[in-house]
Amino acid sequence: MSLFRKEALEHRSRALFGEVVLRNSVASWIITVLLILVMVIFVIGLFFVTVETDGGPVRLLDWILSSGADASGAK
């Protein structure tokens, strides 16, 4: 008589054939890399692109943040 249940031994015997490895397709890796690249370009653009205003050149991020404060109702 075995110390372990029959189901446990059968499950263990399947492990002898190797581990299951889940891999993504190449297309999903390409899409992931492209999305990360677009996000990096967007974030860099926020910090390094300047917008010309009446007061002179302003960083895009500062311009976006200040235009939101102007639209909040201060007249």
Backbone as JSON Lines, residues from 0, in Angstrom:
{"i":0,"aa":"M","n":[0.84,-1.18,0.0],"ca":[0.0,0.0,0.0],"c":[0.88,1.25,0.0]}
{"i":1,"aa":"S","n":[0.51,2.22,-0.85],"ca":[1.29,3.44,-0.98],"c":[0.92,4.44,0.09]}
{"i":2,"aa":"L","n":[1.87,5.27,0.41],"ca":[1.64,6.3,1.42],"c":[0.81,7.45,0.86]}
{"i":3,"aa":"F","n":[0.82,7.63,-0.47],"ca":[0.13,8.75,-1.11],"c":[-1.08,8.26,-1.9]}
{"i":4,"aa":"R","n":[-2.04,9.15,-2.13],"ca":[-3.21,8.82,-2.94],"c":[-2.8,8.6,-4.38]}
{"i":5,"aa":"K","n":[-3.62,7.85,-5.1],"ca":[-3.34,7.54,-6.5],"c":[-3.33,8.82,-7.34]}
{"i":6,"aa":"E","n":[-4.25,9.75,-7.08],"ca":[-4.33,11.0,-7.84],"c":[-3.08,11.85,-7.65]}
{"i":7,"aa":"A","n":[-2.55,11.85,-6.43],"ca":[-1.34,12.63,-6.17],"c":[-0.16,12.06,-6.92]}
{"i":8,"aa":"L","n":[-0.07,10.77,-6.99],"ca":[1.03,10.13,-7.73],"c":[0.9,10.37,-9.23]}
{"i":9,"aa":"E","n":[-0.34,10.35,-9.76],"ca":[-0.53,10.62,-11.19],"c":[-0.16,12.07,-11.52]}
{"i":10,"aa":"H","n":[-0.53,12.96,-10.65],"ca":[-0.19,14.37,-10.87],"c":[1.32,14.57,-10.86]}
{"i":11,"aa":"R","n":[1.97,13.91,-9.95],"ca":[3.43,14.03,-9.86],"c":[4.11,13.41,-11.07]}
{"i":12,"aa":"S","n":[3.56,12.36,-11.62],"ca":[4.19,11.71,-12.78],"c":[4.13,12.61,-14.01]}
{"i":13,"aa":"R","n":[3.1,13.49,-14.11],"ca":[3.03,14.42,-15.23],"c":[4.13,15.47,-15.16]}
{"i":14,"aa":"A","n":[4.63,15.76,-13.98],"ca":[5.7,16.74,-13.83],"c":[7.01,16.24,-14.4]}
{"i":15,"aa":"L","n":[7.12,14.96,-14.62],"ca":[8.35,14.4,-15.17],"c":[8.55,14.8,-16.63]}
{"i":16,"aa":"F","n":[7.5,15.24,-17.3],"ca":[7.61,15.61,-18.7],"c":[8.06,17.05,-18.88]}
{"i":17,"aa":"G","n":[8.24,17.8,-17.83],"ca":[8.71,19.18,-17.91],"c":[7.68,20.16,-17.41]}
{"i":18,"aa":"E","n":[8.09,21.4,-17.32],"ca":[7.2,22.44,-16.84],"c":[6.5,23.11,-18.01]}
{"i":19,"aa":"V","n":[5.33,23.62,-17.74],"ca":[4.57,24.36,-18.74],"c":[5.08,25.8,-18.74]}
{"i":20,"aa":"V","n":[5.44,26.28,-19.92],"ca":[5.94,27.65,-20.05],"c":[4.97,28.39,-20.96]}
{"i":21,"aa":"L","n":[4.4,29.46,-20.45],"ca":[3.49,30.28,-21.25],"c":[4.28,31.41,-21.88]}
{"i":22,"aa":"R","n":[4.2,31.52,-23.2],"ca":[4.93,32.56,-23.92],"c":[3.96,33.39,-24.72]}
{"i":23,"aa":"N","n":[4.21,34.67,-24.77],"ca":[3.41,35.55,-25.62],"c":[3.93,35.49,-27.04]}
{"i":24,"aa":"S","n":[3.06,35.83,-27.96],"ca":[3.47,35.86,-29.36],"c":[4.36,37.08,-29.6]}
{"i":25,"aa":"V","n":[5.05,37.06,-30.71],"ca":[5.93,38.17,-31.07],"c":[5.12,39.44,-31.28]}
{"i":26,"aa":"A","n":[3.93,39.3,-31.85],"ca":[3.09,40.47,-32.11],"c":[2.73,41.2,-30.81]}
{"i":27,"aa":"S","n":[2.45,40.47,-29.75],"ca":[2.1,41.14,-28.5],"c":[3.31,41.85,-27.91]}
{"i":28,"aa":"W","n":[4.5,41.31,-28.09],"ca":[5.71,42.0,-27.63],"c":[5.94,43.28,-28.42]}
{"i":29,"aa":"I","n":[5.69,43.23,-29.72],"ca":[5.87,44.42,-30.56],"c":[4.88,45.5,-30.15]}
{"i":30,"aa":"I","n":[3.63,45.13,-29.91],"ca":[2.63,46.1,-29.48],"c":[3.02,46.69,-28.14]}
{"i":31,"aa":"T","n":[3.49,45.86,-27.22],"ca":[3.9,46.35,-25.9],"c":[5.05,47.34,-26.02]}
{"i":32,"aa":"V","n":[6.04,47.01,-26.82],"ca":[7.2,47.9,-27.0],"c":[6.76,49.22,-27.64]}
{"i":33,"aa":"L","n":[5.87,49.15,-28.64],"ca":[5.4,50.38,-29.29],"c":[4.61,51.25,-28.32]}
{"i":34,"aa":"L","n":[3.77,50.66,-27.49],"ca":[3.01,51.44,-26.52],"c":[3.94,52.11,-25.49]}
{"i":35,"aa":"I","n":[4.94,51.38,-25.03],"ca":[5.9,51.96,-24.09],"c":[6.67,53.09,-24.76]}
{"i":36,"aa":"L","n":[7.05,52.91,-26.01],"ca":[7.77,53.94,-26.74],"c":[6.93,55.2,-26.91]}
{"i":37,"aa":"V","n":[5.66,55.04,-27.24],"ca":[4.76,56.2,-27.38],"c":[4.62,56.92,-26.05]}
{"i":38,"aa":"M","n":[4.47,56.18,-24.97],"ca":[4.33,56.82,-23.65],"c":[5.61,57.57,-23.26]}
{"i":39,"aa":"V","n":[6.76,57.0,-23.56],"ca":[8.03,57.67,-23.24],"c":[8.16,58.96,-24.06]}
{"i":40,"aa":"I","n":[7.81,58.9,-25.33],"ca":[7.88,60.1,-26.17],"c":[6.91,61.16,-25.65]}
{"i":41,"aa":"F","n":[5.71,60.76,-25.23],"ca":[4.73,61.69,-24.68],"c":[5.25,62.37,-23.42]}
{"i":42,"aa":"V","n":[5.82,61.6,-22.52],"ca":[6.33,62.16,-21.26],"c":[7.52,63.08,-21.53]}
{"i":43,"aa":"I","n":[8.4,62.69,-22.41],"ca":[9.53,63.56,-22.77],"c":[9.02,64.85,-23.4]}
{"i":44,"aa":"G","n":[7.99,64.73,-24.24],"ca":[7.41,65.92,-24.86],"c":[6.85,66.89,-23.84]}
{"i":45,"aa":"L","n":[6.26,66.37,-22.77],"ca":[5.72,67.25,-21.74],"c":[6.8,68.11,-21.1]}
{"i":46,"aa":"F","n":[7.99,67.57,-20.97],"ca":[9.05,68.29,-20.27],"c":[9.95,69.12,-21.19]}
{"i":47,"aa":"F","n":[10.04,68.76,-22.47],"ca":[11.02,69.44,-23.32],"c":[10.42,70.27,-24.45]}
{"i":48,"aa":"V","n":[9.11,70.14,-24.72],"ca":[8.48,70.93,-25.77],"c":[8.04,72.26,-25.15]}
{"i":49,"aa":"T","n":[8.29,73.35,-25.87],"ca":[7.87,74.66,-25.38],"c":[6.73,75.19,-26.25]}
{"i":50,"aa":"V","n":[5.87,75.99,-25.61],"ca":[4.74,76.61,-26.29],"c":[4.94,78.12,-26.22]}
{"i":51,"aa":"E","n":[4.75,78.77,-27.36],"ca":[4.88,80.23,-27.39],"c":[3.58,80.86,-26.89]}
{"i":52,"aa":"T","n":[3.69,81.7,-25.89],"ca":[2.53,82.42,-25.35],"c":[2.82,83.91,-25.4]}
{"i":53,"aa":"D","n":[1.85,84.7,-24.94],"ca":[2.06,86.16,-24.9],"c":[3.19,86.53,-23.95]}
{"i":54,"aa":"G","n":[3.36,85.74,-22.91],"ca":[4.4,86.01,-21.93],"c":[5.75,85.42,-22.3]}
{"i":55,"aa":"G","n":[5.86,84.78,-23.44],"ca":[7.1,84.16,-23.88],"c":[6.98,82.64,-23.91]}
{"i":56,"aa":"P","n":[8.07,81.97,-24.2],"ca":[8.0,80.51,-24.29],"c":[7.78,79.87,-22.91]}
{"i":57,"aa":"V","n":[6.91,78.86,-22.89],"ca":[6.57,78.15,-21.66],"c":[6.65,76.66,-21.94]}
{"i":58,"aa":"R","n":[7.13,75.94,-20.95],"ca":[7.18,74.48,-21.09],"c":[5.77,73.93,-21.23]}
{"i":59,"aa":"L","n":[5.56,72.91,-22.07],"ca":[4.24,72.37,-22.36],"c":[3.52,71.93,-21.1]}
{"i":60,"aa":"L","n":[4.2,71.29,-20.19],"ca":[3.59,70.83,-18.95],"c":[3.09,72.01,-18.12]}
{"i":61,"aa":"D","n":[3.89,73.06,-18.02],"ca":[3.48,74.25,-17.27],"c":[2.29,74.93,-17.94]}
{"i":62,"aa":"W","n":[2.27,74.96,-19.27],"ca":[1.18,75.57,-20.01],"c":[-0.12,74.81,-19.8]}
{"i":63,"aa":"I","n":[-0.05,73.46,-19.83],"ca":[-1.24,72.64,-19.61],"c":[-1.77,72.83,-18.2]}
{"i":64,"aa":"L","n":[-0.89,72.85,-17.22],"ca":[-1.32,73.0,-15.82],"c":[-1.89,74.4,-15.57]}
{"i":65,"aa":"S","n":[-1.3,75.41,-16.16],"ca":[-1.79,76.78,-15.94],"c":[-3.08,77.04,-16.69]}
{"i":66,"aa":"S","n":[-3.27,76.42,-17.85],"ca":[-4.52,76.64,-18.6],"c":[-5.68,75.97,-17.88]}
{"i":67,"aa":"G","n":[-5.44,74.9,-17.13],"ca":[-6.49,74.28,-16.34],"c":[-6.91,75.16,-15.19]}
{"i":68,"aa":"A","n":[-5.98,75.93,-14.62],"ca":[-6.31,76.84,-13.52],"c":[-7.12,78.03,-14.04]}
{"i":69,"aa":"D","n":[-6.84,78.49,-15.27],"ca":[-7.58,79.61,-15.85],"c":[-9.02,79.23,-16.16]}
{"i":70,"aa":"A","n":[-9.25,77.98,-16.54],"ca":[-10.58,77.54,-16.93],"c":[-11.44,77.15,-15.74]}
{"i":71,"aa":"S","n":[-10.87,77.19,-14.52],"ca":[-11.63,76.73,-13.36],"c":[-12.64,77.75,-12.86]}
{"i":72,"aa":"G","n":[-12.68,78.93,-13.42],"ca":[-13.71,79.9,-13.04],"c":[-13.17,81.21,-12.52]}
{"i":73,"aa":"A","n":[-11.87,81.38,-12.47],"ca":[-11.29,82.65,-12.01],"c":[-11.38,83.65,-13.17]}
{"i":74,"aa":"K","n":[-12.16,84.74,-12.95],"ca":[-12.32,85.74,-14.03],"c":[-11.72,87.06,-13.62]}
